[in-house]
């Protein structure tokens, strides 16, 4: 009789777990520090920041520069007015937020990166530009909720991050056509030797091609080398090209920040080189799912955890015809000792 009760309890337990996950994602329980607004040129909006303060932002101008070889966007600059003070922001391409008038602000993407993108509107942007704001001095994401996604002391990439046009797989062959702007982050490393870590506490929604029921209207696209985690902000984290996914990482399991979920590899559409593709998707002001630009999040986590003396950034790359002139800009690099770079 006791054995029957035990079996029945186990059946009830399994049934309850299935019912809880079959309903799909639960409502977010944590509010992100970032505030996002999509704007057209000439538009003004008031944004309430995470500390309750308010910022008035106006998008004054947008200038996008394309190369003469491919016609791809190489630089996008927005002019904005923040609480009455004017500044320029370069969209993505390894730029960190700027502080002005009591606000940290960046431009994650502009319309040109959407118009001829090979991957479609992965940003969920329907206006001219996306601005993101934090109070001055605020971290970009709460430090106890986000970590560097690799057990590796190098912050490195052999291809692209942060909306830079991809040059692998013939991506820079001359001629105007759709461009693969790399909306995610690629971290290069030794194949089979680098642990991939959960950047946040979260629920395993999909792993090795299997997905929880009820997650159809989400950014999840199952594949044998991919894991998707869902955190308490309602953000979806994608980890791709893994050589091996740990056997305990299965749909329905909860993981802790810093927990190993697999090993870096070159599976799937990796272009043949070993790396981790990492990106975040969240609901955007348009109501669509879209990329949550993560370069600054990862940068802060890396500096906090590994305390590097220098981070050298020699990106984005240039594409030009013979006889043209390129400007190579290393000012996005960083030193722990101010003024020593």
C-alpha positions in Angstrom: 0.0 0.0 0.0 2.8 2.4 0.9 4.5 1.5 -2.5 1.3 2.4 -4.3 1.0 5.7 -2.5 4.7 6.5 -3.5 4.0 5.6 -7.1 0.9 7.7 -7.2 2.7 10.7 -5.6 5.4 10.4 -8.3 2.8 10.4 -11.1 1.1 13.4 -9.6 4.5 15.2 -9.3 5.4 14.5 -13.0 1.9 15.5 -14.1 2.1 18.8 -12.2 5.6 19.6 -13.7 4.3 19.0 -17.2 1.2 21.1 -16.7 3.3 24.0 -15.3 5.6 24.0 -18.4 3.0 23.2 -21.0 1.3 26.6 -20.4 4.4 28.3 -21.8 6.4 31.1 -20.4 5.4 32.7 -17.0 5.2 36.4 -16.6 8.6 38.2 -15.9 9.2 38.9 -12.2 12.2 41.2 -12.6 12.3 44.6 -14.3 15.4 45.3 -16.3 17.5 48.3 -15.5 17.5 49.4 -19.2 14.7 51.6 -20.6 14.2 51.4 -24.4 12.5 53.8 -26.8 12.2 53.5 -30.6 12.1 56.9 -32.3 11.8 58.6 -35.7 13.9 61.7 -36.5 12.1 64.8 -35.1 10.4 62.8 -32.3 10.6 63.7 -28.6 9.7 61.5 -25.7 10.0 61.4 -21.9 11.5 58.3 -20.4 11.2 57.2 -16.8 14.5 55.6 -15.8 14.9 52.6 -13.4 15.6 54.9 -10.4 12.3 56.9 -11.0 14.0 59.9 -12.5 12.9 61.2 -15.9 14.8 62.1 -19.1 13.6 64.0 -22.1 15.1 62.7 -25.3 14.8 64.1 -28.9 16.1 62.4 -32.0 17.5 65.2 -34.1 19.2 63.5 -37.0 20.4 60.2 -38.4 23.3 59.7 -40.8 24.2 56.3 -42.2 27.4 55.7 -44.2 27.6 52.8 -46.6 30.8 51.4 -48.3 31.4 51.7 -52.0 32.1 48.0 -52.5 29.0 46.3 -51.1 26.7 49.1 -50.1 26.5 47.9 -46.6 26.0 50.2 -43.6 29.4 50.7 -42.0 28.6 53.6 -39.6 25.4 55.0 -38.3 25.4 58.2 -36.2 22.4 59.7 -34.5 22.3 63.2 -33.1 20.2 63.4 -29.9 19.2 65.9 -27.3 19.1 64.6 -23.7 17.6 66.9 -21.1 18.5 69.9 -23.2 22.1 68.8 -24.0 23.1 67.6 -27.5 25.4 64.7 -28.4 26.2 62.2 -31.1 25.9 58.4 -30.7 27.4 55.8 -33.0 25.0 52.9 -33.3 26.4 49.6 -32.0 29.7 48.4 -33.6 31.5 48.1 -30.3 30.5 51.4 -28.9 29.5 51.6 -25.2 26.9 53.9 -23.7 27.8 57.6 -23.3 27.0 59.6 -20.2 25.3 63.0 -20.7 23.0 65.2 -18.6 22.6 62.6 -15.8 21.9 59.8 -18.2 23.7 56.8 -19.7 22.5 56.4 -23.3 23.3 54.3 -26.4 21.9 53.6 -29.8 21.5 49.9 -30.4 20.5 49.9 -34.1 19.2 52.2 -36.9 16.8 51.5 -39.8 19.6 50.9 -42.4 20.7 47.7 -40.6 17.1 46.4 -41.1 16.4 47.5 -44.7 18.9 45.2 -46.4 19.5 42.6 -43.7 19.9 39.0 -44.8 18.4 37.9 -41.5 15.3 40.1 -41.7 14.2 42.4 -38.8 15.9 40.5 -36.0 15.7 43.7 -33.9 11.9 44.3 -34.1 12.6 47.9 -35.1 9.9 49.8 -37.0 11.3 53.3 -36.6 14.5 55.2 -37.4 16.5 54.3 -34.3 16.5 52.5 -31.0 17.8 54.4 -27.9 18.4 52.8 -24.5 18.8 54.7 -21.3 20.0 54.2 -17.7 20.6 56.7 -14.8 24.2 58.0 -14.8 26.4 55.6 -12.8 24.0 52.7 -13.2 25.3 49.3 -14.4 23.8 48.2 -17.7 22.4 45.1 -16.1 22.2 44.1 -12.4 25.7 42.6 -11.6 24.3 39.7 -9.5 22.0 38.7 -12.4 24.5 38.5 -15.3 27.9 36.9 -15.9 30.4 36.3 -18.7 29.2 33.3 -20.7 32.5 31.5 -21.0 35.1 30.2 -18.6 37.9 32.0 -20.5 40.2 34.9 -19.7 40.1 36.3 -23.2 37.4 38.6 -24.5 38.0 37.6 -28.2 36.4 37.2 -31.5 37.6 36.1 -35.0 34.5 37.4 -36.7 32.0 40.0 -35.7 29.8 41.5 -33.0 27.4 44.3 -32.5 26.0 44.8 -36.0 29.3 44.6 -37.9 28.8 43.2 -41.4 30.0 39.6 -41.6 32.9 38.8 -43.8 33.0 34.9 -43.4 31.5 32.6 -46.0 32.1 35.2 -48.8 30.1 37.8 -47.0 32.2 40.7 -48.4 32.2 39.6 -52.1 31.7 42.9 -54.1 28.3 43.7 -55.4 25.1 45.1 -53.8 23.0 42.5 -52.1 21.6 41.6 -48.7 24.1 41.8 -45.8 24.5 39.7 -42.7 24.8 42.2 -40.0 26.0 40.2 -37.0 23.4 41.1 -34.3 24.8 38.6 -31.8 28.2 38.2 -30.2 30.8 35.6 -31.4 33.4 34.5 -28.8 36.4 32.6 -30.3 38.1 29.8 -28.3 39.7 26.4 -28.4 37.3 23.8 -29.7 36.3 21.3 -27.1 38.3 23.0 -24.3 36.3 26.0 -23.2 33.3 25.7 -20.9 30.1 27.5 -21.9 28.4 29.0 -18.9 24.9 30.2 -18.1 25.0 34.0 -18.1 22.0 34.2 -15.8 19.8 32.1 -13.6 17.1 30.6 -15.9 14.9 27.9 -17.3 16.1 25.7 -20.0 13.5 26.2 -22.7 15.2 24.3 -25.5 18.3 22.1 -25.8 19.7 19.9 -28.5 16.7 20.3 -30.7 14.0 19.6 -28.0 11.7 22.4 -26.7 9.2 22.7 -23.9 5.6 22.8 -25.2 3.9 26.2 -25.1 6.8 28.2 -26.4 5.8 28.5 -30.0 5.3 32.3 -30.0 8.8 33.0 -28.7 12.3 33.5 -30.3 13.2 29.8 -29.7 14.4 28.0 -32.9 15.5 24.5 -31.9 18.8 23.0 -33.2 21.0 20.2 -32.2 23.9 22.4 -31.1 21.8 25.2 -29.4 20.5 25.9 -25.9 17.9 28.6 -25.0 17.5 29.9 -21.5 14.7 32.1 -20.2 15.4 34.4 -17.3 13.2 36.3 -14.8 13.3 39.4 -17.0 11.5 37.5 -19.8 14.7 37.5 -21.9 15.7 34.6 -24.1 19.4 33.7 -24.2 20.8 31.7 -27.2 24.0 29.7 -27.0 25.0 28.2 -30.4 27.6 26.0 -32.1 28.4 23.9 -29.0 30.5 20.8 -29.5 28.7 19.2 -26.6 25.7 20.1 -24.5 25.9 18.7 -20.9 23.6 15.8 -20.4 21.8 17.4 -17.5 20.8 20.4 -19.6 17.4 19.4 -20.8 14.1 21.3 -21.3 12.4 22.1 -18.0 15.6 22.2 -15.9 16.6 25.4 -14.0 20.2 26.5 -14.1 22.2 28.9 -12.0 24.3 31.8 -13.2 27.9 30.5 -13.9 26.7 26.9 -14.3 28.3 24.9 -17.1 25.9 24.1 -19.9 28.2 22.8 -22.6 31.5 23.1 -24.4 32.5 25.5 -27.1 32.6 24.1 -30.7 31.9 24.7 -34.3 28.7 22.9 -34.9 25.7 24.2 -36.9 26.2 27.2 -39.2 29.5 28.2 -37.6 31.4 29.0 -40.7 33.9 26.3 -39.8 35.6 28.0 -36.9 35.2 27.3 -33.2 33.2 29.9 -31.3 30.2 30.6 -29.2 27.4 32.6 -30.7 25.6 34.4 -27.9 22.5 36.6 -28.2 19.5 37.8 -26.2 16.0 38.4 -27.5 13.3 40.4 -25.6 10.0 42.2 -26.3 10.7 45.6 -27.9 8.7 48.9 -28.0 7.2 47.7 -31.3 5.7 44.7 -29.5 7.9 42.4 -31.6 10.6 40.1 -30.3 13.9 41.6 -31.1 17.6 41.6 -30.2 18.6 43.0 -26.9 22.1 44.4 -27.7 24.4 42.6 -25.3 27.9 43.9 -26.0 27.9 46.3 -23.1 26.4 43.7 -20.7 29.2 41.2 -21.6 31.9 43.9 -21.4 30.9 44.9 -17.9 30.6 41.3 -16.7 34.1 40.5 -18.2 35.8 43.5 -16.5 34.1 42.7 -13.2 35.0 39.0 -13.2 38.5 38.9 -14.8 39.8 42.4 -14.0 41.8 42.8 -17.2 44.5 45.5 -17.5 43.6 46.2 -21.1 40.9 45.4 -23.6 42.1 46.1 -27.2 39.3 46.8 -29.8 40.5 47.1 -33.4 37.0 46.9 -34.9 35.0 47.4 -37.0 36.9 46.3 -40.1 37.0 48.3 -43.3 36.1 47.3 -46.8 37.3 49.5 -49.7 38.6 49.6 -53.2 42.3 50.1 -54.1 43.1 53.8 -53.8 40.5 54.5 -51.1 41.5 55.7 -47.7 40.5 54.0 -44.4 40.6 55.4 -40.9 41.6 52.8 -38.3 40.2 53.8 -34.9 41.3 52.1 -31.6 39.6 54.5 -29.3 37.0 51.9 -28.3 39.8 50.1 -26.5 40.0 50.3 -22.7 42.7 50.4 -20.0 42.3 49.9 -16.2 44.6 52.8 -15.8 43.0 55.9 -17.3 45.2 57.8 -19.7 47.6 54.9 -20.2 46.2 53.5 -23.5 
